[in-house]
Amino acid sequence: MLDTGRTARRLESYVQGAWRAGEGDGKPLANAATGEVHAYIGSEGLDFAGALDWGRDVGGPALRAHTVHERALMLKSIGLKLMEMKGEFHAESLATGATPKDAWPDIDGGIGTLLTFASVARRELPNAKVIPEGAVEPLSKDGSFVGQHILVPMRGIAIHINAFNFPVWGMLEKIAPALIAGMPCLVKPASSTAYVTELVVRRILEMGILPDGALQLVCGGVGDMLDHVTGQDVVTFTGSASTGRKLKAHPAIVENATRFTMEADSLNAAILGPDAGPDTPEFDLFVREVHREMTTKAGQKCTAIRRVIVPKALEQDVIASLSERLAKTPAGLPDLPETRLGALASIGDRDGVREKIAEIAKEAEIVFGDPNTVKVASGDAEKGAFLNPVLLRCPDPMTANAPHEVEAFGPVATVMGYDGIDEAVTLAMKGMGSLVSSVFTNDEDVAAKLVLGIAPFHGRVMLGNRDSAKSSTGHGSPIATLIHGGPGRAGGGEEMGGMRGVKHFMMRTAVQGTPRLLSAVTGNWVSGAPAEQGTHPFRKSLAELNIGDQLLTDSRVVSKEDVEHFAEFTGDTFYAHMDSEAAKANPFFEDRVAHGYLIASFAAGLFVQPDPGPVLANYGVDNLRFLTPVYFGDSLQVQLTCKQINPREGTVYGEVRWDCRVTNQRDEVVAQYDVLTMVAKSWPLPDEG
């Protein structure tokens, strides 16, 4: 049973390098399941302008002093330590009304998202303080003037205003990309569940991993904080669309063009394909998913299914199957193992959901549940914020408005029937922009038509069928490597998405100049920049290797015998290599040509230094292009240049990217690509013993 004998604690904010309580006793926060006071909150009297300056002036420079990989490794260390502490967070989360199963995506999922960002950043981004983006663009015929985009950390602070339903995940999924980008964060959790966020932030700061000023927390109102934002700051918001619109229109945000990302509530849909009748696995998966999304966290999820769009002929089958499942989902105290439906976050939320149900019911009928009568298997139905599931049916969804416009943020959904795929698409679009919708079908044509029809109105579309039943992450689970957000009502924002999310907190700048100066800015060698020839670069460790170290190889003639041997050895007997008449009929060739991979193989033979040395492994090529045909008798030469050095933290090696340019006897480029190698930081390697 929930511990009702604890003393309610006064939540504090962490700003300007210290934990500080607001003025007064604070506002009481109730345990959602018992109604007893769990904590007190308030931020009155805090210096919000000073907090923002502290982040910019102290946290920003400290973060920017580190490379991307160093910042990512900080998050990895934090994530691993948080995982060891998650039992403490789960115990605190019970007061929010969430069962342990409900809290898993918030706590475990939040920590997992942090760790994912730390891993992907080290895999996809260079270990540097500036990130070159895209190809170098030639801006002059002679190559003396070029351009490239770069990404650098912004000089402000990221203010994250979060929703009550995910007090851990909501914070971690936002601070992870911001901190990796080199931007300090100030987190403002929703008051009703801020005690969970405060506990996690306390544990993070106690680790001493983040530099001073990198992470601040405000428990309570934001006061005049937004009056002090600048054009270098970023504000992210998760919550109701109405509140988000007010914040987005704040005079300081508008005047300074402050970046603002909003992820708002939306009327997400689940669509059952016309092929998915009651005798199919897709029907069962659909009903199971709708039930799960209605009851997980008592339906208080921004991604929860609100509209259940089904073929008209299957409406009653869906209602009957859903009702049967919902009847077996009793509400009760979240700490009891038999509880399948916890409490809403507050009594006020329950009252609000009842009001919204009444609005929807003006254009729909309640077919399961009674919003005004609460039945619980445990706990007090009046003191706890309990609400049994409610299922509605809209008889004429094409003309109705409320089911597409009013969101009851609880265990509530509305079934609506459609005639034909086009009508299903129209119904989905009537939500005017959603975070996610799911499509359950085993028919390829149905899947294609529905996805392409609804994609412009959705940030994510999940396809469910029998083949992915065991592996699917489900309708309501945002994934760290995929974007989270949606157009229109959903806020028009975009979060996560792997390294796309990191770039939201960086400035993209186009830099133009000579190859030499551009190389100095980006830390990458650019064609046309100075190069140094001498010792074979494969004989140099990272301690000795420099950007621009270059090898110009001897030449090798490609013969007919070479091509025919390669064809026989590999089995690649494509006609352009073996049949002169057929090759001449091809508009790209004058006669038989060498295999592209023969060219790459000969190039490797020309530039590789075969003796044991600092180059430990070749792990791939990027951007391989064959640009000019190679005929019998052509002579190949390679220019290999060290393009990028990317030392890996905590290892004895780093990654080196080499620019490989293969030319013929007329100095025409026949192949161009990047060679990727692992190179020892020092040579010989240190003795592990």
C-alpha positions, 0 to 999 in steps of 0.5 A, a space after each residue: 500500500 502507498 505510504 501515507 505517513 510520510 512528511 510532505 517536503 518543500 520542493 526547491 529550485 536549483 538556480 545560480 549554482 544553489 538549491 533555493 526555496 521560493 518565498 512562503 510555504 508553497 502550494 500543496 501538491 496532492 498524491 493523485 491516488 490518495 489525495 493526501 499532500 505529497 509536497 509543496 511547491 513555489 518559486 516566488 522571489 527567485 531571480 529568473 533573469 539571473 538564472 538565465 544569465 548564469 546559464 549563458 555566462 557560466 554553463 555555456 562556456 563550460 560546455 563549449 570547452 568540451 567536444 561533442 563526444 566529451 559532452 555525450 560521454 557525460 550523458 552516458 555516465 549520468 544515464 548509467 548512474 540513473 539506471 542504478 537509481 531508478 527504483 527510487 524514482 519509481 517509488 516517488 512516481 507512485 504519487 503521480 497515480 502511475 502504476 509501475 508499468 505506466 512509469 516504465 516509459 517515463 523513467 526507464 524510457 527517459 533514461 534509455 533516451 538519454 543513453 541513446 542520444 549519447 551513443 548516436 552522437 558519438 557514432 554520427 557526429 565528429 569529436 569536435 567543437 564545430 560540425 561541418 554539414 553537407 558537402 563543400 560547394 564550389 563557388 568558382 571555376 578555379 576552385 579558389 572560392 568555396 562554401 560549406 555549412 557549419 553547425 556551432 553551439 548557440 550562445 544562449 540557454 535552452 528553457 524547457 517547459 514540460 508537461 505533467 504526464 512525463 516528469 522524467 522522460 519529458 526532461 531527459 529527451 529535451 536536455 540530452 540533445 541540448 547538452 550534446 549541442 553545447 547549450 545549457 538547460 533550465 528545466 521547468 516541470 509542470 507543478 503537479 508532478 514536479 517532485 519526481 523531476 526534482 528528485 532526478 535533477 538532485 541525483 544528477 547534480 550530486 554526481 558532479 559530472 555536468 559543469 556548473 551552470 549546465 543544468 538548472 531547475 525551477 519548481 513553480 511558476 516561471 514569473 517574468 522569465 520569458 521577458 528576458 529571453 534573447 535571440 540566442 536562447 531556445 524555448 521548448 514547450 510541451 502541454 496544451 495547445 492553448 498555453 503553447 500559443 500564448 507562450 509562442 506569442 510572448 512579446 520577447 519571443 516574437 521580438 527576438 525571434 527566439 527559437 520556439 518548439 511546441 509539442 502540444 496535445 493532439 487528437 491522435 487516431 488509430 485506423 483499422 484497414 478494411 481488410 482487417 476483419 474480426 477473424 484477422 490478427 490485425 483486428 486483435 492487434 488494433 483492439 489491444 493497442 486502442 485499449 492499451 493507449 486508453 488505459 496506460 497512464 490513465 490515458 494521460 499521454 500526448 500520443 494516446 489514441 483519441 479517435 478510433 477510425 474503423 470501417 462502418 461495417 466493423 463498428 459494433 465488432 470493435 465496440 464489443 471487443 473494446 468494451 470487453 477489454 475495458 471491463 476487465 481494467 479496474 482502477 485502483 491504487 498504483 502500487 498494487 500489482 493487480 491494478 491495471 488502471 491508475 489515477 489521473 494526475 489530479 482531481 482537477 484533471 478528472 473534473 476537466 476530463 468529465 467536462 470534455 466528455 460532456 462536450 464530445 457527447 453532444 455529437 456522440 453517444 457513450 457506449 461504455 462507461 459512466 464518467 460520473 460514477 467511479 468504481 475502484 478495486 482499491 483506494 478511495 473513489 472520491 479522494 483519489 483522482 480515479 476515472 473509469 474508461 469511457 468509450 463513445 461512438 460518433 454516428 456521423 463523424 464526417 459532419 461532427 466537430 467535437 470528436 475532432 476538436 475536443 480532447 478529453 485527456 484521460 481514458 477516453 476515446 471515440 469510435 467513428 466509422 468510415 466508408 472507403 479509404 478516402 473517407 478514412 483519410 478525411 477523418 484523420 485529417 479533421 484532427 488538424 494535425 497530430 503527433 501520431 496515428 496508426 494504421 492496422 492492415 495487412 494489405 500493402 495497397 491499403 497501407 500505402 494509400 492511408 499513409 500517403 493520405 495522412 502523412 502531411 497531417 502527422 509527425 509519425 505514422 505507425 503501421 501495425 500488422 501480424 509480422 511486427 506484432 512481437 517487435 513493434 514499439 507501439 502507437 504511443 511510444 516516441 523513439 529517440 532516433 525518430 522525430 516526435 512532433 506534428 503539424 497544426 494543432 500538434 504544435 508544428 514542432 519537432 523533437 528528438 529524431 536522433 541528431 536532428 534534435 541536436 541540430 535544433 540547439 545549434 546555429 547553422 552558418 554558411 561559410 565562404 572563402 578559400 579552401 585553406 581558410 575553410 579548412 582552418 575553420 572546419 578542421 577538415 581538409 578541403 580540396 584545394 587547401 595546402 597538402 603535405 607530402 612526405 612520410 607515407 601517412 599510413 605510417 603515422 599515428 594520430 599523434 603524428 598525423 595532420 589534416 592535409 597529409 597526403 600521398 600521391 601514388 605511382 601509376 598502374 595500367 589497366 589491361 584487358 587481362 585484368 578486367 577478364 580475371 576480375 570478372 572470372 574471379 568475382 563472377 561479375 560478368 556484366 556485359 559492359 565489361 565482357 562484350 565490346 559490341 554490347 558496350 558500344 551500344 550503351 550510351 555511356 561507353 565507347 567500348 568495354 570498361 573496367 569494373 568500378 570495384 576493380 578501380 577501387 581495388 587497384 586504388 587500394 593496392 596503390 595507396 596501402 602501406 602493407 606493413 603492420 603499423 598505426 592503421 588498424 582497420 579499414 571500416 568502410 567507404 563513403 560517397 563512392 562515385 565512378 565519374 569517368 569510364 576506364 578503358 583498357 590501357 588507361 593508367 590509374 593514379 591515386 591522391 590520398 589525403 587526410 581529410 578528418 581526424 576523429 579521436 575516440 574518447 576512452 580508446 587507443 584509436 581514432 577514426 580517420 577519413 581520407 579523401 581518395 581521388 583516382 585519376 587517369 593519364 589525362 588527369 580526369 577523375 575516374 573515382 572519388 570517395 572517402 576511405 574510413 580507417 581506424 588509426 592508433 593514437 600512438 604506435 606501437 600500441 600500449 602494452 595492455 599487460 
